Amino acid sequence: MPKLARALSRLFPAAVSSVAQFPNASEAVTFARQYLAQTGRAVSVVPASRGFAVQTVGGLTA
């Protein structure tokens, strides 16, 4: 079953949308924790071209 789940995740990757961008990781993590507490939506902090981006994970994108 794990192979099937992995294959499906490669075919249909999770939709991500950028929420905010910060110059350092600690600010991005602080914002991500507050965003999660307020909205309950999963977020991730990823390196961006300048600083760090906070992105929502999953769900539908408009």
CORRA-V595342 format. One record per helix or strand of 2 or more residues. SS is the DSSP state (H for helix, E for strand). FROM is the first residue (numbers start at 0). LEN is the number of residues. If there is no record, write none. Layout:
ss->(SS/SS)
from->(FROM/FROM)
len->(LEN/LEN)
//
This chain:
ss->(H/E/H/E/E)
from->(1/15/24/42/51)
len->(10/7/15/5/6)
//
